[in-house]
């Protein structure tokens, strides 16, 4: 029972963001009289820190930010709906696990069945949890892509069998390219009917999460910093907003003074034990995040030296094997934790990407690097003759990247880039 309670506390602190941990610490200080907050350690002169951020300034900023009321995020909105849904415990647990893998648009960033397999979710609980998520507000969340998102919204409107839904479901490519005559011929409808059905899609949103405060609008205080010194990379914790807690010395003395008063002695013993457990949980959290981040940086070295286009394929299982930490612990450690490097601030989860096959003789590439290549090709295209998905496929092949045209279309949608027919400028 004790070991289980200790592990649960560690998992709660590991999953918490820095702001969440600050609130947890404040609650612990309020409830446990033996805990005290220690003064921050002496700060290193930022000018001597090899370009490291001024963490004292960060801490002052945190004090200001603590007084601001932030808007509800999409994940908070969905989480509260699940917790109010009176789902069976195993279904609720599975749903909360799946929610962690939705992006700010409300889409799954990887197939939900793969997530279920990674966490060994029971099949029945997984199916019920996925159905519950796809039934939440706003309509369209829990989709795997834009096509799925629009179908969910049409179903919610009672138009799951309408001509519009049929176009989205069976004639997506023709619809995206405005080839209404082609779709009309296959459906036995007039081109005008198909065009009218397509226009009904303007009532829907391709971005269900847009009504909520996106992560980009919040000030992000990184948990870690990667300091580059030539070709050497050093990873350090910022400890931004993380309180330093200790056991007040006078209570240690009182423990001996009240040795003959059983009730008081028992109370102080319990408070000191719980205080030490919380302090250890926070320390273990920080060391776990640092351990995981260092393993990520070691395996994504090209990213930190060359930039996002050099991101390599990486799985959580790879980091679990390298660190000896369970995959579920890796997932908690990277969730909501951010790292600052020369190329910006990134969530640790960003560094995990599935491997895609390369052209013959080439190395495997990550989905992120393919998206970066697509973005670069489209940015350099002739606006009067934009690149079709087929031409993008050929251009990527010339770079040694083998990607199916359908995958290119999916990535283009994820990047919020219109099809070539809608990018053309005369």
URCORZI-V249746 format. One record per backbone hydrogen bond with DSSP energy under -1.0 kcal/mol. NH is the residue of the N-H (numbers start at 0). CO is the residue of the C=O. Records with the same first field share a line. If there is no record, write none. Layout:
NH: CO, CO
This chain:
4: 0
5: 1
6: 2
7: 3
8: 4
9: 5
10: 6
11: 7
12: 8
13: 9
14: 10
15: 11
20: 16
21: 17
22: 18
23: 19
24: 20
25: 21
26: 22
27: 23
28: 24
29: 25
30: 26
31: 27
34: 31
35: 245
37: 243
47: 44
48: 45
51: 48
54: 52
57: 53
58: 54
59: 55
60: 56
61: 57
62: 58
63: 59
64: 60
65: 61
66: 63
67: 64
76: 72
77: 73
78: 74
79: 75
80: 76
81: 77
82: 78
83: 79
84: 81
91: 87
92: 88
93: 89
94: 90
95: 91
96: 92
97: 93
98: 94
100: 97
101: 98
102: 106
105: 102
107: 142
108: 100
114: 110
115: 111
116: 112
117: 113
118: 114
120: 115
125: 121
126: 122
127: 123
128: 124
129: 125
130: 126
131: 127
132: 128
133: 129
135: 132
140: 137
141: 105
148: 144
149: 145
150: 146
151: 147
152: 148
153: 149
154: 150
155: 151
156: 152
157: 154
158: 153
161: 158
165: 161
166: 162
167: 163
168: 164
169: 165
170: 166
174: 170
175: 171
176: 172
177: 174
178: 173
179: 177
182: 178
183: 179
184: 180
185: 181
186: 182
187: 183
188: 183
193: 189
194: 190
195: 191
196: 192
197: 193
198: 194
200: 197
201: 198
202: 199
203: 200
208: 104
209: 206
211: 208
212: 71
216: 213
217: 214
222: 337
223: 337
224: 235
225: 339
226: 233
228: 231
231: 228
233: 226
235: 224
237: 222
241: 238
245: 35
247: 33
250: 247
252: 248
253: 249
254: 250
256: 252
257: 253
258: 255
260: 257
264: 260
265: 261
266: 262
267: 263
268: 264
269: 265
270: 266
271: 267
272: 268
273: 269
274: 270
275: 271
276: 272
277: 273
278: 274
279: 275
280: 276
281: 277
282: 278
283: 279
284: 280
285: 281
286: 282
287: 283
288: 284
289: 285
290: 286
291: 287
292: 288
293: 289
294: 290
295: 291
296: 292
297: 293
298: 294
299: 295
303: 299
304: 300
305: 301
306: 302
309: 306
310: 307
313: 352
318: 314
319: 315
320: 316
321: 317
322: 318
323: 319
329: 325
330: 326
331: 327
332: 328
333: 329
336: 333
338: 345
339: 223
340: 343
343: 340
345: 338
347: 336
349: 346
350: 347
351: 348
352: 313
355: 364
358: 399
361: 358
364: 355
366: 353
369: 365
370: 366
371: 367
372: 368
373: 369
374: 370
375: 371
376: 372
377: 373
378: 374
379: 375
384: 381
391: 387
392: 388
393: 389
394: 390
395: 391
396: 392
397: 393
399: 396
400: 395
407: 403
408: 404
409: 405
410: 406
411: 407
412: 408
413: 409
414: 410
415: 412
416: 411
421: 418
423: 419
424: 382
